[in-house]
């Protein structure tokens, strides 16, 4: 089957159009790659400090010892500290955990426990003294 002259012209025009589309697509991708390469840096070319800054570490619950204080779950990663906190009375350990791990002040803790602020201060200071002694004994 022989193609007509008109079909031959249409095929040539279609091929020319496709070549133009391909050339424009290649140009566009090259420009996009050039713009991207100006903004992006390979990991192997990053400094050690930048790699650490950009990286993440996975923290699993098995790395922590959990304490339940009121309706807070406080996780302690230092095993020696966690054992020493377990050795304190519940009141002392809870006040220390709320103060140092939850960032609460004595007034806020006293409102949670419905006791005076000075009682919370005494619990915390006595607990810290015991904690210091326990940690010294363990070392």
Phi and psi in radians as a Rosetta constraint file:
Dihedral C 1 N 2 CA 2 C 2 CIRCULARHARMONIC -1.629 0.35
Dihedral N 2 CA 2 C 2 N 3 CIRCULARHARMONIC 2.405 0.35
Dihedral C 2 N 3 CA 3 C 3 CIRCULARHARMONIC -1.501 0.35
Dihedral N 3 CA 3 C 3 N 4 CIRCULARHARMONIC 2.577 0.35
Dihedral C 3 N 4 CA 4 C 4 CIRCULARHARMONIC -1.379 0.35
Dihedral N 4 CA 4 C 4 N 5 CIRCULARHARMONIC 2.870 0.35
Dihedral C 4 N 5 CA 5 C 5 CIRCULARHARMONIC -1.069 0.35
Dihedral N 5 CA 5 C 5 N 6 CIRCULARHARMONIC -0.658 0.35
Dihedral C 5 N 6 CA 6 C 6 CIRCULARHARMONIC -1.142 0.35
Dihedral N 6 CA 6 C 6 N 7 CIRCULARHARMONIC -0.746 0.35
Dihedral C 6 N 7 CA 7 C 7 CIRCULARHARMONIC -1.111 0.35
Dihedral N 7 CA 7 C 7 N 8 CIRCULARHARMONIC -0.667 0.35
Dihedral C 7 N 8 CA 8 C 8 CIRCULARHARMONIC -1.104 0.35
Dihedral N 8 CA 8 C 8 N 9 CIRCULARHARMONIC -0.750 0.35
Dihedral C 8 N 9 CA 9 C 9 CIRCULARHARMONIC -1.103 0.35
Dihedral N 9 CA 9 C 9 N 10 CIRCULARHARMONIC -0.761 0.35
Dihedral C 9 N 10 CA 10 C 10 CIRCULARHARMONIC -1.076 0.35
Dihedral N 10 CA 10 C 10 N 11 CIRCULARHARMONIC -0.732 0.35
Dihedral C 10 N 11 CA 11 C 11 CIRCULARHARMONIC -1.108 0.35
Dihedral N 11 CA 11 C 11 N 12 CIRCULARHARMONIC -0.743 0.35
Dihedral C 11 N 12 CA 12 C 12 CIRCULARHARMONIC -1.087 0.35
Dihedral N 12 CA 12 C 12 N 13 CIRCULARHARMONIC -0.784 0.35
Dihedral C 12 N 13 CA 13 C 13 CIRCULARHARMONIC -1.098 0.35
Dihedral N 13 CA 13 C 13 N 14 CIRCULARHARMONIC -0.736 0.35
Dihedral C 13 N 14 CA 14 C 14 CIRCULARHARMONIC -1.098 0.35
Dihedral N 14 CA 14 C 14 N 15 CIRCULARHARMONIC -0.774 0.35
Dihedral C 14 N 15 CA 15 C 15 CIRCULARHARMONIC -1.073 0.35
Dihedral N 15 CA 15 C 15 N 16 CIRCULARHARMONIC -0.694 0.35
Dihedral C 15 N 16 CA 16 C 16 CIRCULARHARMONIC -1.122 0.35
Dihedral N 16 CA 16 C 16 N 17 CIRCULARHARMONIC -0.750 0.35
Dihedral C 16 N 17 CA 17 C 17 CIRCULARHARMONIC -1.095 0.35
Dihedral N 17 CA 17 C 17 N 18 CIRCULARHARMONIC -0.763 0.35
Dihedral C 17 N 18 CA 18 C 18 CIRCULARHARMONIC -1.115 0.35
Dihedral N 18 CA 18 C 18 N 19 CIRCULARHARMONIC -0.685 0.35
Dihedral C 18 N 19 CA 19 C 19 CIRCULARHARMONIC -1.100 0.35
Dihedral N 19 CA 19 C 19 N 20 CIRCULARHARMONIC -0.702 0.35
Dihedral C 19 N 20 CA 20 C 20 CIRCULARHARMONIC -1.120 0.35
Dihedral N 20 CA 20 C 20 N 21 CIRCULARHARMONIC -0.773 0.35
Dihedral C 20 N 21 CA 21 C 21 CIRCULARHARMONIC -1.074 0.35
Dihedral N 21 CA 21 C 21 N 22 CIRCULARHARMONIC -0.764 0.35
Dihedral C 21 N 22 CA 22 C 22 CIRCULARHARMONIC -1.127 0.35
Dihedral N 22 CA 22 C 22 N 23 CIRCULARHARMONIC -0.780 0.35
Dihedral C 22 N 23 CA 23 C 23 CIRCULARHARMONIC -1.077 0.35
Dihedral N 23 CA 23 C 23 N 24 CIRCULARHARMONIC -0.748 0.35
Dihedral C 23 N 24 CA 24 C 24 CIRCULARHARMONIC -1.148 0.35
Dihedral N 24 CA 24 C 24 N 25 CIRCULARHARMONIC -0.684 0.35
Dihedral C 24 N 25 CA 25 C 25 CIRCULARHARMONIC -1.127 0.35
Dihedral N 25 CA 25 C 25 N 26 CIRCULARHARMONIC -0.740 0.35
Dihedral C 25 N 26 CA 26 C 26 CIRCULARHARMONIC -1.108 0.35
Dihedral N 26 CA 26 C 26 N 27 CIRCULARHARMONIC -0.778 0.35
Dihedral C 26 N 27 CA 27 C 27 CIRCULARHARMONIC -1.038 0.35
Dihedral N 27 CA 27 C 27 N 28 CIRCULARHARMONIC -0.793 0.35
Dihedral C 27 N 28 CA 28 C 28 CIRCULARHARMONIC -1.067 0.35
Dihedral N 28 CA 28 C 28 N 29 CIRCULARHARMONIC -0.774 0.35
Dihedral C 28 N 29 CA 29 C 29 CIRCULARHARMONIC -1.157 0.35
Dihedral N 29 CA 29 C 29 N 30 CIRCULARHARMONIC -0.645 0.35
Dihedral C 29 N 30 CA 30 C 30 CIRCULARHARMONIC -1.136 0.35
Dihedral N 30 CA 30 C 30 N 31 CIRCULARHARMONIC -0.758 0.35
Dihedral C 30 N 31 CA 31 C 31 CIRCULARHARMONIC -1.091 0.35
Dihedral N 31 CA 31 C 31 N 32 CIRCULARHARMONIC -0.750 0.35
Dihedral C 31 N 32 CA 32 C 32 CIRCULARHARMONIC -1.082 0.35
Dihedral N 32 CA 32 C 32 N 33 CIRCULARHARMONIC -0.748 0.35
Dihedral C 32 N 33 CA 33 C 33 CIRCULARHARMONIC -1.130 0.35
Dihedral N 33 CA 33 C 33 N 34 CIRCULARHARMONIC -0.706 0.35
Dihedral C 33 N 34 CA 34 C 34 CIRCULARHARMONIC -1.121 0.35
Dihedral N 34 CA 34 C 34 N 35 CIRCULARHARMONIC -0.779 0.35
Dihedral C 34 N 35 CA 35 C 35 CIRCULARHARMONIC -1.087 0.35
Dihedral N 35 CA 35 C 35 N 36 CIRCULARHARMONIC -0.749 0.35
Dihedral C 35 N 36 CA 36 C 36 CIRCULARHARMONIC -1.154 0.35
Dihedral N 36 CA 36 C 36 N 37 CIRCULARHARMONIC -0.685 0.35
Dihedral C 36 N 37 CA 37 C 37 CIRCULARHARMONIC -1.194 0.35
Dihedral N 37 CA 37 C 37 N 38 CIRCULARHARMONIC -0.420 0.35
Dihedral C 37 N 38 CA 38 C 38 CIRCULARHARMONIC -1.224 0.35
Dihedral N 38 CA 38 C 38 N 39 CIRCULARHARMONIC -0.572 0.35
Dihedral C 38 N 39 CA 39 C 39 CIRCULARHARMONIC -1.619 0.35
Dihedral N 39 CA 39 C 39 N 40 CIRCULARHARMONIC -0.494 0.35
Dihedral C 39 N 40 CA 40 C 40 CIRCULARHARMONIC -1.753 0.35
Dihedral N 40 CA 40 C 40 N 41 CIRCULARHARMONIC 2.605 0.35
Dihedral C 40 N 41 CA 41 C 41 CIRCULARHARMONIC -2.222 0.35
Dihedral N 41 CA 41 C 41 N 42 CIRCULARHARMONIC 2.440 0.35
Dihedral C 41 N 42 CA 42 C 42 CIRCULARHARMONIC -1.208 0.35
Dihedral N 42 CA 42 C 42 N 43 CIRCULARHARMONIC 2.576 0.35
Dihedral C 42 N 43 CA 43 C 43 CIRCULARHARMONIC -1.055 0.35
Dihedral N 43 CA 43 C 43 N 44 CIRCULARHARMONIC -0.625 0.35
Dihedral C 43 N 44 CA 44 C 44 CIRCULARHARMONIC -1.182 0.35
Dihedral N 44 CA 44 C 44 N 45 CIRCULARHARMONIC -0.333 0.35
Dihedral C 44 N 45 CA 45 C 45 CIRCULARHARMONIC -1.676 0.35
Dihedral N 45 CA 45 C 45 N 46 CIRCULARHARMONIC -0.056 0.35
Dihedral C 45 N 46 CA 46 C 46 CIRCULARHARMONIC -1.337 0.35
Dihedral N 46 CA 46 C 46 N 47 CIRCULARHARMONIC 2.587 0.35
Dihedral C 46 N 47 CA 47 C 47 CIRCULARHARMONIC -1.252 0.35
Dihedral N 47 CA 47 C 47 N 48 CIRCULARHARMONIC 2.841 0.35
Dihedral C 47 N 48 CA 48 C 48 CIRCULARHARMONIC -1.046 0.35
Dihedral N 48 CA 48 C 48 N 49 CIRCULARHARMONIC -0.715 0.35
Dihedral C 48 N 49 CA 49 C 49 CIRCULARHARMONIC -1.124 0.35
Dihedral N 49 CA 49 C 49 N 50 CIRCULARHARMONIC -0.724 0.35
Dihedral C 49 N 50 CA 50 C 50 CIRCULARHARMONIC -1.170 0.35
Dihedral N 50 CA 50 C 50 N 51 CIRCULARHARMONIC -0.636 0.35
Dihedral C 50 N 51 CA 51 C 51 CIRCULARHARMONIC -1.109 0.35
Dihedral N 51 CA 51 C 51 N 52 CIRCULARHARMONIC -0.743 0.35
Dihedral C 51 N 52 CA 52 C 52 CIRCULARHARMONIC -1.141 0.35
Dihedral N 52 CA 52 C 52 N 53 CIRCULARHARMONIC -0.708 0.35
Dihedral C 52 N 53 CA 53 C 53 CIRCULARHARMONIC -1.104 0.35
Dihedral N 53 CA 53 C 53 N 54 CIRCULARHARMONIC -0.672 0.35
Dihedral C 53 N 54 CA 54 C 54 CIRCULARHARMONIC -1.445 0.35
Dihedral N 54 CA 54 C 54 N 55 CIRCULARHARMONIC -0.326 0.35
Dihedral C 54 N 55 CA 55 C 55 CIRCULARHARMONIC -1.452 0.35
Dihedral N 55 CA 55 C 55 N 56 CIRCULARHARMONIC 2.953 0.35
Dihedral C 55 N 56 CA 56 C 56 CIRCULARHARMONIC -2.293 0.35
Dihedral N 56 CA 56 C 56 N 57 CIRCULARHARMONIC 2.779 0.35
Dihedral C 56 N 57 CA 57 C 57 CIRCULARHARMONIC -2.134 0.35
Dihedral N 57 CA 57 C 57 N 58 CIRCULARHARMONIC 2.547 0.35
Dihedral C 57 N 58 CA 58 C 58 CIRCULARHARMONIC -1.557 0.35
Dihedral N 58 CA 58 C 58 N 59 CIRCULARHARMONIC 2.281 0.35
Dihedral C 58 N 59 CA 59 C 59 CIRCULARHARMONIC -2.037 0.35
Dihedral N 59 CA 59 C 59 N 60 CIRCULARHARMONIC 2.089 0.35
Dihedral C 59 N 60 CA 60 C 60 CIRCULARHARMONIC -1.850 0.35
Dihedral N 60 CA 60 C 60 N 61 CIRCULARHARMONIC 2.703 0.35
Dihedral C 60 N 61 CA 61 C 61 CIRCULARHARMONIC -1.123 0.35
Dihedral N 61 CA 61 C 61 N 62 CIRCULARHARMONIC -0.374 0.35
Dihedral C 61 N 62 CA 62 C 62 CIRCULARHARMONIC -1.255 0.35
Dihedral N 62 CA 62 C 62 N 63 CIRCULARHARMONIC -0.250 0.35
Dihedral C 62 N 63 CA 63 C 63 CIRCULARHARMONIC -1.458 0.35
Dihedral N 63 CA 63 C 63 N 64 CIRCULARHARMONIC -0.122 0.35
Dihedral C 63 N 64 CA 64 C 64 CIRCULARHARMONIC -2.123 0.35
Dihedral N 64 CA 64 C 64 N 65 CIRCULARHARMONIC 2.726 0.35
Dihedral C 64 N 65 CA 65 C 65 CIRCULARHARMONIC -1.930 0.35
Dihedral N 65 CA 65 C 65 N 66 CIRCULARHARMONIC 2.177 0.35
Dihedral C 65 N 66 CA 66 C 66 CIRCULARHARMONIC -1.672 0.35
Dihedral N 66 CA 66 C 66 N 67 CIRCULARHARMONIC 2.494 0.35
Dihedral C 66 N 67 CA 67 C 67 CIRCULARHARMONIC -2.143 0.35
Dihedral N 67 CA 67 C 67 N 68 CIRCULARHARMONIC 2.357 0.35
Dihedral C 67 N 68 CA 68 C 68 CIRCULARHARMONIC -1.748 0.35
Dihedral N 68 CA 68 C 68 N 69 CIRCULARHARMONIC 1.994 0.35
Dihedral C 68 N 69 CA 69 C 69 CIRCULARHARMONIC -2.185 0.35
Dihedral N 69 CA 69 C 69 N 70 CIRCULARHARMONIC 2.017 0.35
Dihedral C 69 N 70 CA 70 C 70 CIRCULARHARMONIC 0.915 0.35
Dihedral N 70 CA 70 C 70 N 71 CIRCULARHARMONIC -2.089 0.35
Dihedral C 70 N 71 CA 71 C 71 CIRCULARHARMONIC -1.914 0.35
Dihedral N 71 CA 71 C 71 N 72 CIRCULARHARMONIC 0.462 0.35
Dihedral C 71 N 72 CA 72 C 72 CIRCULARHARMONIC -1.873 0.35
Dihedral N 72 CA 72 C 72 N 73 CIRCULARHARMONIC 2.468 0.35
Dihedral C 72 N 73 CA 73 C 73 CIRCULARHARMONIC -1.907 0.35
Dihedral N 73 CA 73 C 73 N 74 CIRCULARHARMONIC 1.986 0.35
Dihedral C 73 N 74 CA 74 C 74 CIRCULARHARMONIC -1.914 0.35
Dihedral N 74 CA 74 C 74 N 75 CIRCULARHARMONIC 2.245 0.35
Dihedral C 74 N 75 CA 75 C 75 CIRCULARHARMONIC -1.891 0.35
Dihedral N 75 CA 75 C 75 N 76 CIRCULARHARMONIC 2.288 0.35
Dihedral C 75 N 76 CA 76 C 76 CIRCULARHARMONIC -2.023 0.35
Dihedral N 76 CA 76 C 76 N 77 CIRCULARHARMONIC 2.215 0.35
Dihedral C 76 N 77 CA 77 C 77 CIRCULARHARMONIC -1.566 0.35
Dihedral N 77 CA 77 C 77 N 78 CIRCULARHARMONIC -0.418 0.35
Dihedral C 77 N 78 CA 78 C 78 CIRCULARHARMONIC -1.449 0.35
Dihedral N 78 CA 78 C 78 N 79 CIRCULARHARMONIC 2.031 0.35
Dihedral C 78 N 79 CA 79 C 79 CIRCULARHARMONIC -1.164 0.35
Dihedral N 79 CA 79 C 79 N 80 CIRCULARHARMONIC -0.715 0.35
Dihedral C 79 N 80 CA 80 C 80 CIRCULARHARMONIC -1.087 0.35
Dihedral N 80 CA 80 C 80 N 81 CIRCULARHARMONIC -0.743 0.35
Dihedral C 80 N 81 CA 81 C 81 CIRCULARHARMONIC -1.114 0.35
Dihedral N 81 CA 81 C 81 N 82 CIRCULARHARMONIC -0.734 0.35
Dihedral C 81 N 82 CA 82 C 82 CIRCULARHARMONIC -1.122 0.35
Dihedral N 82 CA 82 C 82 N 83 CIRCULARHARMONIC -0.714 0.35
Dihedral C 82 N 83 CA 83 C 83 CIRCULARHARMONIC -1.144 0.35
Dihedral N 83 CA 83 C 83 N 84 CIRCULARHARMONIC -0.721 0.35
Dihedral C 83 N 84 CA 84 C 84 CIRCULARHARMONIC -1.150 0.35
Dihedral N 84 CA 84 C 84 N 85 CIRCULARHARMONIC -0.654 0.35
Dihedral C 84 N 85 CA 85 C 85 CIRCULARHARMONIC -1.148 0.35
Dihedral N 85 CA 85 C 85 N 86 CIRCULARHARMONIC -0.607 0.35
Dihedral C 85 N 86 CA 86 C 86 CIRCULARHARMONIC -1.166 0.35
Dihedral N 86 CA 86 C 86 N 87 CIRCULARHARMONIC -0.476 0.35
Dihedral C 86 N 87 CA 87 C 87 CIRCULARHARMONIC -1.337 0.35
Dihedral N 87 CA 87 C 87 N 88 CIRCULARHARMONIC -0.361 0.35
Dihedral C 87 N 88 CA 88 C 88 CIRCULARHARMONIC -1.305 0.35
Dihedral N 88 CA 88 C 88 N 89 CIRCULARHARMONIC 2.906 0.35
Dihedral C 88 N 89 CA 89 C 89 CIRCULARHARMONIC -1.198 0.35
Dihedral N 89 CA 89 C 89 N 90 CIRCULARHARMONIC 2.772 0.35
Dihedral C 89 N 90 CA 90 C 90 CIRCULARHARMONIC -1.072 0.35
Dihedral N 90 CA 90 C 90 N 91 CIRCULARHARMONIC -0.690 0.35
Dihedral C 90 N 91 CA 91 C 91 CIRCULARHARMONIC -1.120 0.35
Dihedral N 91 CA 91 C 91 N 92 CIRCULARHARMONIC -0.785 0.35
Dihedral C 91 N 92 CA 92 C 92 CIRCULARHARMONIC -1.162 0.35
Dihedral N 92 CA 92 C 92 N 93 CIRCULARHARMONIC -0.804 0.35
Dihedral C 92 N 93 CA 93 C 93 CIRCULARHARMONIC -1.133 0.35
Dihedral N 93 CA 93 C 93 N 94 CIRCULARHARMONIC -0.668 0.35
Dihedral C 93 N 94 CA 94 C 94 CIRCULARHARMONIC -1.155 0.35
Dihedral N 94 CA 94 C 94 N 95 CIRCULARHARMONIC -0.699 0.35
Dihedral C 94 N 95 CA 95 C 95 CIRCULARHARMONIC -1.152 0.35
Dihedral N 95 CA 95 C 95 N 96 CIRCULARHARMONIC -0.733 0.35
Dihedral C 95 N 96 CA 96 C 96 CIRCULARHARMONIC -1.126 0.35
Dihedral N 96 CA 96 C 96 N 97 CIRCULARHARMONIC -0.764 0.35
Dihedral C 96 N 97 CA 97 C 97 CIRCULARHARMONIC -1.113 0.35
Dihedral N 97 CA 97 C 97 N 98 CIRCULARHARMONIC -0.773 0.35
Dihedral C 97 N 98 CA 98 C 98 CIRCULARHARMONIC -1.138 0.35
Dihedral N 98 CA 98 C 98 N 99 CIRCULARHARMONIC -0.673 0.35
Dihedral C 98 N 99 CA 99 C 99 CIRCULARHARMONIC -1.254 0.35
Dihedral N 99 CA 99 C 99 N 100 CIRCULARHARMONIC -0.890 0.35
Dihedral C 99 N 100 CA 100 C 100 CIRCULARHARMONIC -1.567 0.35
Dihedral N 100 CA 100 C 100 N 101 CIRCULARHARMONIC -0.468 0.35
Dihedral C 100 N 101 CA 101 C 101 CIRCULARHARMONIC -1.768 0.35
Dihedral N 101 CA 101 C 101 N 102 CIRCULARHARMONIC -0.481 0.35
Dihedral C 101 N 102 CA 102 C 102 CIRCULARHARMONIC -1.798 0.35
Dihedral N 102 CA 102 C 102 N 103 CIRCULARHARMONIC -0.134 0.35
Dihedral C 102 N 103 CA 103 C 103 CIRCULARHARMONIC 1.265 0.35
Dihedral N 103 CA 103 C 103 N 104 CIRCULARHARMONIC 0.425 0.35
Dihedral C 103 N 104 CA 104 C 104 CIRCULARHARMONIC -1.505 0.35
Dihedral N 104 CA 104 C 104 N 105 CIRCULARHARMONIC 2.578 0.35
Dihedral C 104 N 105 CA 105 C 105 CIRCULARHARMONIC -1.601 0.35
Dihedral N 105 CA 105 C 105 N 106 CIRCULARHARMONIC 3.042 0.35
Dihedral C 105 N 106 CA 106 C 106 CIRCULARHARMONIC -1.066 0.35
Dihedral N 106 CA 106 C 106 N 107 CIRCULARHARMONIC -0.635 0.35
Dihedral C 106 N 107 CA 107 C 107 CIRCULARHARMONIC -1.126 0.35
Dihedral N 107 CA 107 C 107 N 108 CIRCULARHARMONIC -0.777 0.35
Dihedral C 107 N 108 CA 108 C 108 CIRCULARHARMONIC -1.127 0.35
Dihedral N 108 CA 108 C 108 N 109 CIRCULARHARMONIC -0.708 0.35
Dihedral C 108 N 109 CA 109 C 109 CIRCULARHARMONIC -1.175 0.35
Dihedral N 109 CA 109 C 109 N 110 CIRCULARHARMONIC -0.693 0.35
Dihedral C 109 N 110 CA 110 C 110 CIRCULARHARMONIC -1.117 0.35
Dihedral N 110 CA 110 C 110 N 111 CIRCULARHARMONIC -0.596 0.35
Dihedral C 110 N 111 CA 111 C 111 CIRCULARHARMONIC -1.205 0.35
Dihedral N 111 CA 111 C 111 N 112 CIRCULARHARMONIC -0.595 0.35
Dihedral C 111 N 112 CA 112 C 112 CIRCULARHARMONIC -1.186 0.35
Dihedral N 112 CA 112 C 112 N 113 CIRCULARHARMONIC -0.684 0.35
Dihedral C 112 N 113 CA 113 C 113 CIRCULARHARMONIC -1.654 0.35
Dihedral N 113 CA 113 C 113 N 114 CIRCULARHARMONIC -0.094 0.35
Dihedral C 113 N 114 CA 114 C 114 CIRCULARHARMONIC 1.027 0.35
Dihedral N 114 CA 114 C 114 N 115 CIRCULARHARMONIC 0.803 0.35
Dihedral C 114 N 115 CA 115 C 115 CIRCULARHARMONIC -2.289 0.35
Dihedral N 115 CA 115 C 115 N 116 CIRCULARHARMONIC 3.017 0.35
Dihedral C 115 N 116 CA 116 C 116 CIRCULARHARMONIC -1.282 0.35
Dihedral N 116 CA 116 C 116 N 117 CIRCULARHARMONIC 2.770 0.35
Dihedral C 116 N 117 CA 117 C 117 CIRCULARHARMONIC -1.127 0.35
Dihedral N 117 CA 117 C 117 N 118 CIRCULARHARMONIC -0.635 0.35
Dihedral C 117 N 118 CA 118 C 118 CIRCULARHARMONIC -1.165 0.35
Dihedral N 118 CA 118 C 118 N 119 CIRCULARHARMONIC -0.565 0.35
Dihedral C 118 N 119 CA 119 C 119 CIRCULARHARMONIC -1.146 0.35
Dihedral N 119 CA 119 C 119 N 120 CIRCULARHARMONIC -0.691 0.35
Dihedral C 119 N 120 CA 120 C 120 CIRCULARHARMONIC -1.152 0.35
Dihedral N 120 CA 120 C 120 N 121 CIRCULARHARMONIC -0.711 0.35
Dihedral C 120 N 121 CA 121 C 121 CIRCULARHARMONIC -1.071 0.35
Dihedral N 121 CA 121 C 121 N 122 CIRCULARHARMONIC -0.760 0.35
Dihedral C 121 N 122 CA 122 C 122 CIRCULARHARMONIC -1.129 0.35
Dihedral N 122 CA 122 C 122 N 123 CIRCULARHARMONIC -0.739 0.35
Dihedral C 122 N 123 CA 123 C 123 CIRCULARHARMONIC -1.053 0.35
Dihedral N 123 CA 123 C 123 N 124 CIRCULARHARMONIC -0.759 0.35
Dihedral C 123 N 124 CA 124 C 124 CIRCULARHARMONIC -1.193 0.35
Dihedral N 124 CA 124 C 124 N 125 CIRCULARHARMONIC -0.806 0.35
Dihedral C 124 N 125 CA 125 C 125 CIRCULARHARMONIC -1.179 0.35
Dihedral N 125 CA 125 C 125 N 126 CIRCULARHARMONIC -0.726 0.35
Dihedral C 125 N 126 CA 126 C 126 CIRCULARHARMONIC -1.156 0.35
Dihedral N 126 CA 126 C 126 N 127 CIRCULARHARMONIC -0.677 0.35
Dihedral C 126 N 127 CA 127 C 127 CIRCULARHARMONIC -1.116 0.35
Dihedral N 127 CA 127 C 127 N 128 CIRCULARHARMONIC -0.693 0.35
Dihedral C 127 N 128 CA 128 C 128 CIRCULARHARMONIC -1.150 0.35
Dihedral N 128 CA 128 C 128 N 129 CIRCULARHARMONIC -0.655 0.35
Dihedral C 128 N 129 CA 129 C 129 CIRCULARHARMONIC -1.101 0.35
Dihedral N 129 CA 129 C 129 N 130 CIRCULARHARMONIC -0.800 0.35
Dihedral C 129 N 130 CA 130 C 130 CIRCULARHARMONIC -1.119 0.35
Dihedral N 130 CA 130 C 130 N 131 CIRCULARHARMONIC -0.705 0.35
Dihedral C 130 N 131 CA 131 C 131 CIRCULARHARMONIC -1.079 0.35
Dihedral N 131 CA 131 C 131 N 132 CIRCULARHARMONIC -0.747 0.35
Dihedral C 131 N 132 CA 132 C 132 CIRCULARHARMONIC -1.078 0.35
Dihedral N 132 CA 132 C 132 N 133 CIRCULARHARMONIC -0.766 0.35
Dihedral C 132 N 133 CA 133 C 133 CIRCULARHARMONIC -1.121 0.35
Dihedral N 133 CA 133 C 133 N 134 CIRCULARHARMONIC -0.772 0.35
Dihedral C 133 N 134 CA 134 C 134 CIRCULARHARMONIC -1.089 0.35
Dihedral N 134 CA 134 C 134 N 135 CIRCULARHARMONIC -0.727 0.35
Dihedral C 134 N 135 CA 135 C 135 CIRCULARHARMONIC -1.211 0.35
Dihedral N 135 CA 135 C 135 N 136 CIRCULARHARMONIC -0.607 0.35
Dihedral C 135 N 136 CA 136 C 136 CIRCULARHARMONIC -1.151 0.35
Dihedral N 136 CA 136 C 136 N 137 CIRCULARHARMONIC -0.697 0.35
Dihedral C 136 N 137 CA 137 C 137 CIRCULARHARMONIC -1.116 0.35
Dihedral N 137 CA 137 C 137 N 138 CIRCULARHARMONIC -0.689 0.35
Dihedral C 137 N 138 CA 138 C 138 CIRCULARHARMONIC -1.223 0.35
Dihedral N 138 CA 138 C 138 N 139 CIRCULARHARMONIC -0.515 0.35
